[in-house]
Amino acid sequence: MPLHVPPAPAPALRTVLTALGSPTAVREARTPSLRTAEGPVTAELPLPVHVLDRVTAPGESTTRLAGWRFLIHSAGRAVAAADTMLTADGWAFSRFFEGPYVAATERALRQAESLPGAYQPRLLSVPSLYMLTLWLHGDRGADAAAGHPAATDLLVPLAPAPPGIAAHRPHRVAELLPVLTHRATRIPLLGSPA
């Protein structure tokens, strides 16, 4: 079933388009594939990026909107991504980047389109595990900037995923969130690497 990709805030999209149109911003980006892209580049598939701050109780979590991510396409494929962030003055361009999460996001979105049910795609970052997931929210009409993962929502870990968690395998939030919580709160045997 097709995904309902939420519209990004217009100012966030404008900042990305302005950066894409700036030779200086593109030239100074650490994204060789963006600098060498032939033909036009477009900002597509805006996804709100939420950060999992903590789990407050079984099945409940605290998340916050950190920004919007756009996949940058050239010649029919994603070559980079652009992040925006909310500042006191409104939406601002943050950075261009490339790497495994760009291709993994595109792959997970294609995979999600073949799943039964209707979803609103989002990204959920789990900083304590250096993990990023495609969050398939069951309420397609929800405000993309708000909300928390529902027990029946799906999380698709993007590659590279932490050891022991299969990338690109959809998991119900009720199944995966306790595993992530346990891993994030474990006390390291050898102490902190600080």
MDTraj code that builds the backbone (N, CA, C; nanometers):
import mdtraj as md
import numpy as np

residues = "MET PRO LEU HIS VAL PRO PRO ALA PRO ALA PRO ALA LEU ARG THR VAL LEU THR ALA LEU GLY SER PRO THR ALA VAL ARG GLU ALA ARG THR PRO SER LEU ARG THR ALA GLU GLY PRO VAL THR ALA GLU LEU PRO LEU PRO VAL HIS VAL LEU ASP ARG VAL THR ALA PRO GLY GLU SER THR THR ARG LEU ALA GLY TRP ARG PHE LEU ILE HIS SER ALA GLY ARG ALA VAL ALA ALA ALA ASP THR MET LEU THR ALA ASP GLY TRP ALA PHE SER ARG PHE PHE GLU GLY PRO TYR VAL ALA ALA THR GLU ARG ALA LEU ARG GLN ALA GLU SER LEU PRO GLY ALA TYR GLN PRO ARG LEU LEU SER VAL PRO SER LEU TYR MET LEU THR LEU TRP LEU HIS GLY ASP ARG GLY ALA ASP ALA ALA ALA GLY HIS PRO ALA ALA THR ASP LEU LEU VAL PRO LEU ALA PRO ALA PRO PRO GLY ILE ALA ALA HIS ARG PRO HIS ARG VAL ALA GLU LEU LEU PRO VAL LEU THR HIS ARG ALA THR ARG ILE PRO LEU LEU GLY SER PRO ALA".split()
xyz = np.array([
    [0.0844, -0.1166, 0.0000],
    [0.0000, 0.0000, 0.0000],
    [0.0895, 0.1237, 0.0000],
    [0.0535, 0.2270, -0.0729],
    [0.1392, 0.3452, -0.0775],
    [0.1534, 0.4112, 0.0594],
    [0.2683, 0.4674, 0.0833],
    [0.2927, 0.5399, 0.2069],
    [0.2379, 0.6813, 0.1930],
    [0.1973, 0.7384, 0.3034],
    [0.1526, 0.8779, 0.3047],
    [0.2678, 0.9614, 0.3587],
    [0.3504, 1.0136, 0.2669],
    [0.4654, 1.0942, 0.3067],
    [0.4141, 1.2319, 0.3459],
    [0.4384, 1.2731, 0.4701],
    [0.3863, 1.4017, 0.5154],
    [0.4587, 1.5172, 0.4472],
    [0.3891, 1.6284, 0.4249],
    [0.4584, 1.7429, 0.3662],
    [0.5502, 1.8074, 0.4703],
    [0.6666, 1.8453, 0.4266],
    [0.7605, 1.9144, 0.5150],
    [0.7172, 2.0600, 0.5279],
    [0.7551, 2.1252, 0.6354],
    [0.7268, 2.2684, 0.6448],
    [0.7918, 2.3404, 0.5257],
    [0.7182, 2.4300, 0.4629],
    [0.7687, 2.5002, 0.3442],
    [0.9021, 2.5699, 0.3708],
    [0.9222, 2.6353, 0.4873],
    [1.0527, 2.6986, 0.5109],
    [1.1681, 2.5983, 0.5166],
    [1.1416, 2.4760, 0.5662],
    [1.2475, 2.3743, 0.5706],
    [1.2868, 2.3342, 0.4293],
    [1.1874, 2.3131, 0.3437],
    [1.2162, 2.2784, 0.2040],
    [1.2905, 2.3923, 0.1348],
    [1.2495, 2.5153, 0.1594],
    [1.3181, 2.6305, 0.0963],
    [1.4654, 2.6361, 0.1338],
    [1.4966, 2.6058, 0.2606],
    [1.6379, 2.6120, 0.3016],
    [1.7209, 2.5071, 0.2282],
    [1.6618, 2.3884, 0.2053],
    [1.7334, 2.2829, 0.1336],
    [1.7509, 2.3224, -0.0126],
    [1.6451, 2.3740, -0.0744],
    [1.6545, 2.4150, -0.2150],
    [1.7545, 2.5281, -0.2329],
    [1.7593, 2.6189, -0.1373],
    [1.8578, 2.7277, -0.1427],
    [1.9992, 2.6715, -0.1331],
    [2.0199, 2.5770, -0.0423],
    [2.1528, 2.5157, -0.0284],
    [2.1907, 2.4386, -0.1543],
    [2.0933, 2.3676, -0.2139],
    [2.1224, 2.2938, -0.3380],
    [2.1582, 2.3887, -0.4520],
    [2.1012, 2.5083, -0.4500],
    [2.1294, 2.6055, -0.5547],
    [2.2543, 2.6878, -0.5300],
    [2.3179, 2.6663, -0.4168],
    [2.4381, 2.7423, -0.3823],
    [2.5630, 2.6621, -0.4188],
    [2.6393, 2.7089, -0.5178],
    [2.7622, 2.6363, -0.5527],
    [2.8572, 2.6219, -0.4339],
    [2.8603, 2.7215, -0.3470],
    [2.9490, 2.7159, -0.2313],
    [2.9052, 2.6059, -0.1352],
    [2.7744, 2.5995, -0.1042],
    [2.7249, 2.4976, -0.0108],
    [2.7498, 2.3574, -0.0647],
    [2.7263, 2.3368, -0.1940],
    [2.7459, 2.2039, -0.2526],
    [2.8942, 2.1701, -0.2613],
    [2.9766, 2.2679, -0.3022],
    [3.1204, 2.2434, -0.3177],
    [3.1861, 2.2129, -0.1832],
    [3.1400, 2.2799, -0.0768],
    [3.2013, 2.2605, 0.0547],
    [3.1445, 2.1406, 0.1308],
    [3.0385, 2.0818, 0.0784],
    [2.9798, 1.9641, 0.1438],
    [3.0745, 1.8460, 0.1315],
    [3.0767, 1.7636, 0.2347],
    [3.1608, 1.6437, 0.2315],
    [3.0845, 1.5286, 0.1687],
    [3.0290, 1.5540, 0.0528],
    [2.9492, 1.4541, -0.0174],
    [2.9950, 1.4480, -0.1622],
    [3.0962, 1.3680, -0.1914],
    [3.1467, 1.3595, -0.3282],
    [3.0382, 1.3261, -0.4301],
    [2.9436, 1.2408, -0.3923],
    [2.8397, 1.2034, -0.4889],
    [2.7502, 1.3214, -0.5238],
    [2.7312, 1.4134, -0.4325],
    [2.6517, 1.5331, -0.4614],
    [2.7309, 1.6302, -0.5484],
    [2.8588, 1.6447, -0.5189],
    [2.9430, 1.7368, -0.5980],
    [2.9593, 1.6887, -0.7410],
    [2.9572, 1.5564, -0.7622],
    [2.9800, 1.5031, -0.8971],
    [2.8516, 1.4593, -0.9676],
    [2.7365, 1.4868, -0.9062],
    [2.6089, 1.4470, -0.9674],
    [2.5921, 1.5169, -1.1023],
    [2.5522, 1.4381, -1.2012],
    [2.5288, 1.4941, -1.3335],
    [2.3801, 1.5171, -1.3515],
    [2.3474, 1.6307, -1.4068],
    [2.2073, 1.6628, -1.4273],
    [2.1473, 1.7273, -1.3037],
    [2.0180, 1.7501, -1.3081],
    [1.9527, 1.8183, -1.1955],
    [1.9445, 1.7289, -1.0725],
    [1.9473, 1.7924, -0.9565],
    [1.9276, 1.7232, -0.8299],
    [1.7989, 1.7767, -0.7681],
    [1.7259, 1.6883, -0.7024],
    [1.5995, 1.7275, -0.6415],
    [1.5932, 1.6799, -0.4975],
    [1.5227, 1.7557, -0.4153],
    [1.4990, 1.7178, -0.2755],
    [1.3647, 1.6474, -0.2702],
    [1.3658, 1.5200, -0.2322],
    [1.2446, 1.4397, -0.2326],
    [1.2267, 1.3661, -0.1007],
    [1.1105, 1.3073, -0.0845],
    [1.0767, 1.2230, 0.0303],
    [1.1148, 1.2864, 0.1642],
    [1.0531, 1.3984, 0.1989],
    [1.0832, 1.4590, 0.3293],
    [1.0332, 1.3704, 0.4425],
    [1.1199, 1.3460, 0.5379],
    [1.0835, 1.2626, 0.6526],
    [1.1155, 1.3373, 0.7816],
    [1.0177, 1.3454, 0.8727],
    [1.0491, 1.4060, 1.0018],
    [1.1425, 1.3128, 1.0790],
    [1.2418, 1.3708, 1.1426],
    [1.3378, 1.2935, 1.2218],
    [1.3065, 1.3159, 1.3693],
    [1.2631, 1.2088, 1.4348],
    [1.2334, 1.2136, 1.5775],
    [1.3462, 1.1437, 1.6521],
    [1.3732, 1.1909, 1.7724],
    [1.4771, 1.1314, 1.8566],
    [1.4097, 1.0658, 1.9759],
    [1.4457, 0.9404, 2.0008],
    [1.3962, 0.8692, 2.1183],
    [1.4835, 0.9104, 2.2360],
    [1.4257, 0.9920, 2.3229],
    [1.5018, 1.0398, 2.4383],
    [1.5055, 0.9378, 2.5507],
    [1.3882, 0.8792, 2.5803],
    [1.3853, 0.7797, 2.6875],
    [1.2528, 0.7064, 2.6834],
    [1.2520, 0.5932, 2.7499],
    [1.1288, 0.5168, 2.7666],
    [1.0804, 0.5457, 2.9080],
    [0.9586, 0.5982, 2.9209],
    [0.9080, 0.6395, 3.0516],
    [0.8397, 0.5269, 3.1268],
    [0.7826, 0.4316, 3.0546],
    [0.7164, 0.3150, 3.1138],
    [0.7047, 0.2111, 3.0037],
    [0.6744, 0.0873, 3.0377],
    [0.6590, -0.0130, 2.9326],
    [0.5568, 0.0341, 2.8277],
    [0.6026, 0.0410, 2.7050],
    [0.5156, 0.0827, 2.5957],
    [0.5024, 0.2324, 2.5779],
    [0.5657, 0.3114, 2.6633],
    [0.5588, 0.4571, 2.6517],
    [0.6988, 0.5134, 2.6360],
    [0.7106, 0.6119, 2.5485],
    [0.8418, 0.6702, 2.5246],
    [0.8302, 0.8205, 2.5099],
    [0.9427, 0.8868, 2.5264],
    [0.9507, 1.0300, 2.5057],
    [1.0320, 1.0534, 2.3796],
    [0.9696, 1.1171, 2.2826],
    [1.0388, 1.1507, 2.1585],
    [1.0243, 1.2998, 2.1339],
    [1.1126, 1.3511, 2.0503],
    [1.1044, 1.4918, 2.0116],
    [1.1449, 1.5048, 1.8657],
    [1.0848, 1.6019, 1.7992],
    [1.1199, 1.6287, 1.6608],
    [1.2549, 1.6994, 1.6580],
    [1.3494, 1.6443, 1.5831],
    [1.4831, 1.7034, 1.5732],
    [1.5023, 1.7783, 1.4419],
    [1.4226, 1.7467, 1.3407],
    [1.4379, 1.8127, 1.2110],
    [1.3665, 1.7360, 1.1022],
    [1.3949, 1.7727, 0.9797],
    [1.3421, 1.7043, 0.8619],
    [1.4591, 1.6629, 0.7754],
    [1.4501, 1.5440, 0.7180],
    [1.5538, 1.4922, 0.6283],
    [1.4918, 1.4758, 0.4897],
    [1.5656, 1.5210, 0.3893],
    [1.5246, 1.5091, 0.2501],
    [1.6259, 1.4219, 0.1783],
    [1.5787, 1.3265, 0.0993],
    [1.6699, 1.2498, 0.0146],
    [1.6955, 1.3318, -0.1109],
    [1.8214, 1.3444, -0.1483],
    [1.8604, 1.4204, -0.2666],
    [1.8795, 1.3213, -0.3806],
    [1.7971, 1.3365, -0.4834],
    [1.7989, 1.2438, -0.5974],
    [1.8663, 1.3060, -0.7189],
    [1.9361, 1.2220, -0.7908],
    [1.9958, 1.2581, -0.9190],
    [1.9907, 1.1329, -1.0051],
    [1.9474, 1.1477, -1.1267],
    [1.9393, 1.0352, -1.2207],
    [1.8595, 0.9178, -1.1636],
    [1.7519, 0.9482, -1.0908],
    [1.6621, 0.8436, -1.0436],
    [1.7035, 0.7697, -0.9188],
    [1.8075, 0.8151, -0.8508],
    [1.8483, 0.7468, -0.7274],
    [1.8953, 0.8482, -0.6238],
    [1.8884, 0.8083, -0.4987],
    [1.9335, 0.8948, -0.3897],
    [2.0864, 0.8972, -0.3883],
    [2.1435, 1.0167, -0.3937],
    [2.2891, 1.0301, -0.3911],
    [2.3383, 1.0931, -0.2611],
    [2.2470, 1.1551, -0.1870],
    [2.2837, 1.2213, -0.0622],
    [2.1554, 1.2493, 0.0144],
    [2.1711, 1.3127, 0.1281],
    [2.0561, 1.3580, 0.2067],
    [2.0872, 1.4969, 0.2591],
    [1.9816, 1.5694, 0.2929],
    [1.9959, 1.7030, 0.3511],
    [1.9123, 1.7082, 0.4775],
    [1.9718, 1.7590, 0.5830],
    [1.9011, 1.7747, 0.7096],
    [1.8708, 1.9209, 0.7348],
    [1.7550, 1.9440, 0.7980],
    [1.7197, 2.0777, 0.8450],
    [1.6938, 2.0672, 0.9944],
    [1.6990, 2.1808, 1.0612],
    [1.6724, 2.1820, 1.2048],
    [1.5939, 2.3070, 1.2392],
    [1.5192, 2.2986, 1.3470],
    [1.4408, 2.4119, 1.3924],
    [1.5256, 2.4961, 1.4869],
    [1.5361, 2.6240, 1.4558],
    [1.6116, 2.7171, 1.5392],
    [1.5147, 2.8213, 1.5955],
    [1.5642, 2.9104, 1.6768],
    [1.4800, 3.0177, 1.7315],
    [1.4256, 3.1065, 1.6201],
    [1.4947, 3.1120, 1.5072],
    [1.4517, 3.1956, 1.3938],
    [1.3709, 3.1170, 1.2905],
    [1.3428, 2.9913, 1.3164],
    [1.2670, 2.9097, 1.2215],
    [1.3539, 2.7971, 1.1672],
    [1.3117, 2.7377, 1.0551],
    [1.3827, 2.6247, 0.9965],
    [1.5104, 2.6700, 0.9283],
    [1.6181, 2.5937, 0.9491],
    [1.7480, 2.6256, 0.8899],
    [1.8092, 2.4995, 0.8295],
    [1.8799, 2.5168, 0.7193],
    [1.9555, 2.4071, 0.6598],
    [2.0661, 2.3685, 0.7564],
    [2.0869, 2.2379, 0.7755],
    [2.1898, 2.1904, 0.8673],
    [2.3107, 2.1363, 0.7931],
    [2.2876, 2.0343, 0.7054],
    [2.4027, 1.9734, 0.6384],
    [2.3567, 1.8816, 0.5260],
    [2.4493, 1.8577, 0.4331],
    [2.4369, 1.7510, 0.3346],
    [2.5219, 1.6356, 0.3854],
    [2.4825, 1.5137, 0.3574],
    [2.5673, 1.3995, 0.3922],
    [2.5340, 1.2831, 0.3011],
    [2.6223, 1.1866, 0.3004],
    [2.5991, 1.0612, 0.2291],
    [2.6472, 0.9490, 0.3194],
    [2.6325, 0.8277, 0.2743],
    [2.6748, 0.7143, 0.3547],
    [2.5686, 0.6069, 0.3541],
    [2.5865, 0.5056, 0.4372],
    [2.4983, 0.3889, 0.4310],
    [2.3526, 0.4189, 0.4644],
    [2.3256, 0.5180, 0.5484],
    [2.1862, 0.5445, 0.5859],
    [2.1039, 0.6008, 0.4700],
    [2.1672, 0.6631, 0.3729],
    [2.0933, 0.7173, 0.2580],
    [2.0339, 0.6011, 0.1769],
    [2.1176, 0.5070, 0.1377],
    [2.0688, 0.3915, 0.0616],
    [1.9760, 0.3053, 0.1466],
    [2.0062, 0.2917, 0.2760],
    [1.9224, 0.2096, 0.3637],
    [1.7838, 0.2716, 0.3795],
    [1.7763, 0.4040, 0.3859],
    [1.6458, 0.4709, 0.3967],
    [1.5642, 0.4476, 0.2707],
    [1.6278, 0.4635, 0.1565],
    [1.5577, 0.4423, 0.0296],
    [1.5091, 0.2968, 0.0192],
    [1.5932, 0.2031, 0.0589],
    [1.5554, 0.0609, 0.0542],
    [1.4385, 0.0324, 0.1488],
    [1.4442, 0.0862, 0.2701],
    [1.3381, 0.0615, 0.3678],
    [1.2058, 0.1232, 0.3223],
    [1.2103, 0.2381, 0.2564],
    [1.0874, 0.2988, 0.2048],
    [1.0251, 0.2124, 0.0955],
    [1.1079, 0.1600, 0.0059],
    [1.0563, 0.0694, -0.0980],
    [0.9954, -0.0549, -0.0346],
    [1.0636, -0.1097, 0.0644],
    [1.0155, -0.2278, 0.1350],
    [0.8818, -0.1974, 0.2036],
    [0.8691, -0.0803, 0.2653],
    [0.7475, -0.0437, 0.3379],
    [0.6274, -0.0300, 0.2450],
    [0.6525, 0.0101, 0.1217],
    [0.5422, 0.0245, 0.0265],
    [0.4748, -0.1087, -0.0048],
    [0.5446, -0.2184, 0.0171],
    [0.4870, -0.3495, -0.0120],
    [0.4198, -0.4138, 0.1100],
    [0.4274, -0.3484, 0.2245],
    [0.3666, -0.4040, 0.3459],
    [0.2153, -0.3818, 0.3442],
    [0.1402, -0.4727, 0.4054],
    [-0.0033, -0.4481, 0.4174],
    [-0.0273, -0.3361, 0.5185],
    [-0.1304, -0.2607, 0.4981],
    [-0.1617, -0.1511, 0.5897],
    [-0.1168, -0.0180, 0.5311],
    [-0.1569, 0.0872, 0.5968],
    [-0.1242, 0.2234, 0.5537],
    [-0.0440, 0.2913, 0.6635],
    [0.0647, 0.3549, 0.6249],
    [0.1543, 0.4141, 0.7238],
    [0.2016, 0.5516, 0.6813],
    [0.2399, 0.6301, 0.7824],
    [0.3079, 0.7573, 0.7609],
    [0.4549, 0.7332, 0.7968],
    [0.5470, 0.7476, 0.7001],
    [0.6877, 0.7214, 0.7317],
    [0.7534, 0.8376, 0.8057],
    [0.8337, 0.8008, 0.9015],
    [0.9137, 0.8951, 0.9805],
    [1.0482, 0.8271, 1.0064],
    [1.1420, 0.9007, 1.0569],
    [1.2673, 0.8413, 1.1027],
    [1.2724, 0.8548, 1.2541],
    [1.3205, 0.7509, 1.3200],
    [1.3372, 0.7527, 1.4646],
    [1.4828, 0.7210, 1.4946],
    [1.5485, 0.8162, 1.5571],
    [1.6889, 0.8011, 1.5943],
    [1.6979, 0.7565, 1.7393],
    [1.7874, 0.6601, 1.7645],
    [1.8139, 0.6125, 1.9000],
    [1.9619, 0.6408, 1.9256],
    [1.9935, 0.7634, 1.9677],
    [2.1346, 0.8039, 1.9804],
    [2.2178, 0.7157, 2.0721],
    [2.1591, 0.6662, 2.1807],
    [2.2369, 0.5859, 2.2751],
    [2.2861, 0.4558, 2.2137],
    [2.2230, 0.4115, 2.1043],
    [2.2660, 0.2880, 2.0365],
    [2.3255, 0.3162, 1.8984],
    [2.3434, 0.4440, 1.8648],
    [2.3906, 0.4813, 1.7311],
    [2.3051, 0.4121, 1.6252],
    [2.1730, 0.4259, 1.6403],
    [2.0794, 0.3517, 1.5571],
    [1.9764, 0.4452, 1.4953],
    [1.9388, 0.4135, 1.3708],
    [1.8349, 0.4878, 1.3013],
    [1.7349, 0.3871, 1.2464],
    [1.6059, 0.4162, 1.2638],
    [1.5016, 0.3277, 1.2132],
    [1.4030, 0.4061, 1.1287],
    [1.3420, 0.3371, 1.0348],
    [1.2258, 0.3916, 0.9660],
    [1.1076, 0.3599, 1.0554],
    [1.0372, 0.4625, 1.0989],
    [0.9228, 0.4481, 1.1875],
    [0.7980, 0.4579, 1.1015],
    [0.7221, 0.3518, 1.0941],
    [0.5992, 0.3487, 1.0160],
    [0.4823, 0.3689, 1.1116],
    [0.4346, 0.4927, 1.1157],
    [0.3285, 0.5329, 1.2076],
    [0.1938, 0.4950, 1.1484],
    [0.1096, 0.4297, 1.2272],
    [-0.0184, 0.3791, 1.1798],
    [-0.1230, 0.4849, 1.1519],
    [-0.1084, 0.6038, 1.2068],
    [-0.2051, 0.7119, 1.1840],
    [-0.1521, 0.8003, 1.0716],
    [-0.1955, 0.7697, 0.9482],
    [-0.1442, 0.8413, 0.8305],
    [-0.1737, 0.9907, 0.8337],
    [-0.2804, 1.0316, 0.9008],
    [-0.3181, 1.1719, 0.9022],
    [-0.2639, 1.2498, 1.0201],
    [-0.1826, 1.1872, 1.1031],
    [-0.1297, 1.2526, 1.2230],
    [-0.0349, 1.3662, 1.1872],
    [-0.0208, 1.4583, 1.2803],
    [0.0777, 1.5651, 1.2661],
    [0.2158, 1.4999, 1.2702],
    [0.2905, 1.5118, 1.1623],
    [0.4205, 1.4444, 1.1521],
    [0.5230, 1.4967, 1.2512],
    [0.4995, 1.6149, 1.3048],
    [0.5948, 1.6739, 1.3979],
    [0.5681, 1.6315, 1.5424],
    [0.4612, 1.5586, 1.5664],
    [0.4245, 1.5233, 1.7026],
    [0.4002, 1.3735, 1.7147],
    [0.3782, 1.3309, 1.8356],
    [0.3402, 1.1921, 1.8592],
    [0.4525, 1.1053, 1.9102],
    [0.4126, 0.9880, 1.9510],
    [0.5051, 0.8891, 2.0046],
    [0.4783, 0.7564, 1.9356],
    [0.5768, 0.6683, 1.9299],
    [0.5529, 0.5379, 1.8679],
    [0.4430, 0.4609, 1.9417],
    [0.3413, 0.4210, 1.8676],
    [0.2342, 0.3385, 1.9241],
    [0.2791, 0.1929, 1.9218],
    [0.2238, 0.1136, 2.0100],
    [0.2636, -0.0269, 2.0216],
    [0.2481, -0.1024, 1.8904],
    [0.1515, -0.0622, 1.8079],
    [0.1266, -0.1331, 1.6818],
    [0.2016, -0.0719, 1.5628],
    [0.2698, 0.0406, 1.5833],
    [0.3523, 0.0967, 1.4759],
    [0.4663, 0.0000, 1.4458],
    [0.5279, 0.0182, 1.3292],
    [0.6419, -0.0657, 1.2914],
    [0.7701, 0.0159, 1.2939],
    [0.8785, -0.0487, 1.3336],
    [1.0129, 0.0085, 1.3259],
    [1.0956, -0.0827, 1.2366],
    [1.1624, -0.0228, 1.1394],
    [1.2483, -0.0976, 1.0481],
    [1.3914, -0.0465, 1.0698],
    [1.4758, -0.1202, 1.1428],
    [1.6132, -0.0759, 1.1649],
    [1.6868, -0.0609, 1.0313],
    [1.7568, 0.0513, 1.0171],
    [1.8340, 0.0755, 0.8958],
    [1.9744, 0.0214, 0.9132],
    [2.0327, -0.0210, 0.8029],
    [2.1702, -0.0719, 0.8053],
    [2.2670, 0.0458, 0.8012],
    [2.3694, 0.0416, 0.8817],
    [2.4083, -0.0647, 0.9735],
    [2.3306, -0.0549, 1.1053],
    [2.2787, -0.1678, 1.1479],
    [2.2057, -0.1775, 1.2745],
    [2.3005, -0.2303, 1.3813],
    [2.2692, -0.2055, 1.5072],
    [2.3540, -0.2593, 1.6146],
    [2.3601, -0.4123, 1.6078],
    [2.4682, -0.4715, 1.6574],
    [2.4805, -0.6172, 1.6573],
    [2.3587, -0.6818, 1.7236],
    [2.3105, -0.7887, 1.6618],
    [2.1977, -0.8628, 1.7164],
    [2.0613, -0.8107, 1.6751],
    [2.0568, -0.6989, 1.6036],
    [1.9297, -0.6448, 1.5545],
    [1.9355, -0.6486, 1.4032],
    [1.8442, -0.7220, 1.3430],
    [1.8448, -0.7399, 1.1979],
    [1.7982, -0.6126, 1.1280],
    [1.8809, -0.5651, 1.0369],
    [1.8439, -0.4474, 0.9573],
    [1.7380, -0.4870, 0.8558],
    [1.6517, -0.3936, 0.8254],
    [1.5482, -0.4075, 0.7221],
    [1.4451, -0.5148, 0.7541],
    [1.4312, -0.5480, 0.8810],
    [1.3255, -0.6405, 0.9230],
    [1.2261, -0.5607, 1.0055],
    [1.0995, -0.5509, 0.9597],
    [0.9999, -0.4747, 1.0362],
    [0.9686, -0.5420, 1.1700],
    [0.9621, -0.4597, 1.2741],
    [0.9281, -0.5064, 1.4088],
    [0.8162, -0.4178, 1.4624],
    [0.7222, -0.4744, 1.5331],
    [0.6235, -0.3931, 1.6044],
    [0.6973, -0.3184, 1.7156],
    [0.6549, -0.1963, 1.7416],
    [0.7163, -0.1168, 1.8480],
    [0.7110, -0.1930, 1.9794],
    [0.5990, -0.2605, 2.0072],
    [0.5844, -0.3355, 2.1324],
    [0.6890, -0.4450, 2.1470],
    [0.7430, -0.4949, 2.0347],
    [0.8452, -0.5998, 2.0390],
    [0.9865, -0.5432, 2.0467],
    [1.0129, -0.4399, 1.9672],
    [1.1500, -0.3892, 1.9564],
    [1.1869, -0.2876, 2.0638],
    [1.0935, -0.2025, 2.1035],
    [1.1253, -0.0979, 2.2009],
    [1.1804, -0.1533, 2.3320],
    [1.1243, -0.2614, 2.3883],
    [1.1838, -0.3161, 2.5113],
    [1.3283, -0.3634, 2.4912],
    [1.3586, -0.4191, 2.3753],
    [1.4953, -0.4634, 2.3463],
    [1.5889, -0.3428, 2.3409],
    [1.5453, -0.2373, 2.2727],
    [1.6278, -0.1165, 2.2627],
    [1.6474, -0.0530, 2.4003],
    [1.5415, -0.0504, 2.4791],
    [1.5487, 0.0071, 2.6135],
    [1.6469, -0.0701, 2.6994],
    [1.6387, -0.2028, 2.6937],
    [1.7293, -0.2860, 2.7727],
    [1.8745, -0.2597, 2.7327],
    [1.8980, -0.2544, 2.6032],
    [2.0355, -0.2313, 2.5565],
    [2.0858, -0.0930, 2.5937],
    [1.9987, 0.0071, 2.5834],
    [2.0403, 0.1446, 2.6108],
    [2.0654, 0.1689, 2.7587],
    [2.0029, 0.0916, 2.8447],
    [2.0173, 0.1148, 2.9888],
    [2.1121, 0.0173, 3.0566],
    [2.1671, -0.0786, 2.9817],
    [2.2630, -0.1726, 3.0420],
    [2.3832, -0.0981, 3.0961],
    [2.4334, -0.1433, 3.2059],
    [2.5554, -0.0852, 3.2620],
    [2.6732, -0.1609, 3.2026],
    [2.7652, -0.0897, 3.1335],
    [2.8790, -0.1584, 3.0748],
    [2.9658, -0.2249, 3.1815],
    [3.0128, -0.3447, 3.1536],
    [3.0955, -0.4176, 3.2484],
    [3.2311, -0.3505, 3.2707],
    [3.2846, -0.2904, 3.1681],
    [3.4178, -0.2312, 3.1776],
    [3.4129, -0.0818, 3.2027],
    [3.2988, -0.0254, 3.2244],
    [3.2882, 0.1174, 3.2496],
    [3.2681, 0.1963, 3.1208],
    [3.2498, 0.3216, 3.1379],
    [3.2242, 0.4112, 3.0256],
    [3.3539, 0.4457, 2.9538],
    [3.3465, 0.4614, 2.8198],
    [3.4684, 0.4936, 2.7465],
    [3.5068, 0.6411, 2.7566],
    [3.4501, 0.7145, 2.8499],
    [3.4839, 0.8566, 2.8645],
    [3.6142, 0.8676, 2.9305],
])
top = md.Topology()
chain = top.add_chain()
for i, resn in enumerate(residues, 1):
    res = top.add_residue(resn, chain, resSeq=i)
    for name in ("N", "CA", "C"):
        top.add_atom(name, md.element.get_by_symbol(name[0]), res)
traj = md.Trajectory(xyz[None], top)
